[in-house]
Amino acid sequence: MSDEATRYQDSVHTPTEVANPEAYPPRLVKSYPGAPRHPLPWPPEKSAHRLGRQLAELGGITRSQWLTPLDMLPFTDGFESIPDDDPLQWLVTRRPTPSGGARYSAEWYVIAGPDSEVPTGVYYYDPARHDLVRLRSGDYLGRVAARPATTVLVQTNVFWRLAAKYGEMYYRLACLEAGIQVAQALVVAAEEDPTARLCFPDADLTELLGLDPRAEGVHAVVELVAPVPAAFEGPSLAAFPRAFAAHASVLRQSRPAPEPLAPAPAPEPLPSEPDGEPLPSAPAGEGERISLPHAEVDLKAGTRTRHAAVRGFKAETMSIGALATILTAYGRQQNWDLPANLVEFYCVVADVSGVPDGAYRYLPEEHQLELVGEGDPRGRLREAALAALTQQGARTANLWLLPVGDAEAAEERFGPRWYRVQQAAAGGALHRACLAAAAIEVASRVHNDVLTHLLDAWLGLGGRKRSLLVAQLGTEHPAGPRPEFRLTW
């Protein structure tokens, strides 16, 4: 058993005290003084430069937003705790993906091969200037790519940016953000047949990028294959299914999908409420099931409008069609080297048409909800929420997504890497759901200030299964959208 990761998961549920926050610099963008630069076209969406557009949609500074003290109040102890000289409003910059405390600790590096859109070499993407800083010349693609690729994107995390605010919890947030970043990359670079890897020789890549492994970790690699010009397509071969199946079996063998995790052991008996009555939940696989309607999902459309619900939600009924759309994206398998069952897709529903209130496990292959806990969930969710905004969402949202991971099965497969990849899988699942929600005008917010382990018994989790993170979704509060200026679109 990986004692360090297990001890970390079991003991770090909330931010820990930071003795000297002033010791950490306020800079949110790295600097390489004197290094040569390769400018990228601006604005990126009006350029044919695919790489520049993808980097802007991954880590670029794409919008500015006006906030007021009321927007910060749910995250502080009072108005006097808001560190700002202007009591009326101030301007903040935002990026395309969520980040803990808006610390934006994720970074992107580019390893360009001979057929890339930029000269061969190793680059750092500078989001403040929207250009590439050349760190090494030469072709290093063969050292990094696991398949034929023209460009490789490397996602890293600058740990101290999160540690300055969250203390020991920084590593959990960094791992979750890796999954969010990968999910975004697979959407915005879809035209280049992207594949992602979260298992790779970390030490080699860290050295290649010239990083201090104590301060910045390499978390993911995304391999891109530039599209070729469209050719004339011949007639369909649908009339010859046996021959097609024989050929398809060879393709599956040449690039097999990740093997699923071993099945989990039967859950332990569930604990009881203080009055001695058992918790109203059913073991997975034995609850009633609800079939959901077919749903089309456009994640790309969601990248344009996704934002955090700053003021929370207003209590309105959600349609079962909206629920089906969000859950379809939530449980969709990504094109990466992690098994589909690395996390299970649990959720809590309240005031959704056609679905009784309660806790459910979403089954992606069957597109069904399986009941695991009955009853109005709002009281339980409020008890687990720490901040005022999260408690408000517990009263007014319609859907709470809780990806669940089995540490024992993951550790058996991935060794010490189990914690990192499991958290990334959870972050990726929630980000896909939030993109799908944004595409159909449903608001969302990912929360770390929830004691998810307090909900595990109600979900019927046993052994080393744990709920990992929470996203709240529903109709956005009327005062939620902030005045915003798009810098690129």
Protein Blocks (a to p, Z undefined) as FASTA:
>chain_A
ZZklmmmmmmmmbdcddfblmlpcfbfbdcdehiacddddddfklpcblklmmmmmmmpc
fbdcdddfklmmmmmgbjklpccfblkbccddddfbdcehhlopaccdddddfklmbdcd
dddddfklopaddfbgcjfklmmmgbdcfbdcdddddfklmmmmnommlmmmmmmmmmmm
mmmmmmmmmmnopaddfbdcfklmmmmnopafkloccfbdcddddddddddddddfklmm
mlmmmmmmmmmmmmccddddddddddddddddfkopacddddehiaccdddddddddfkl
mmmmgccdfklpadddddfklmmmmmmmmmpccddfbdfklpccddddehiehiacdddd
ddfklopacdfbgcjfklmmmmmpmbfmlmmmmmmmmbdcdddddfklmmmmnmmmlmmm
mmmmmmmmmmmmmmmmmmnopacdddfkbcfklmmmmnopahjbdcfbdcddddddfklp
gcdddfkZZ
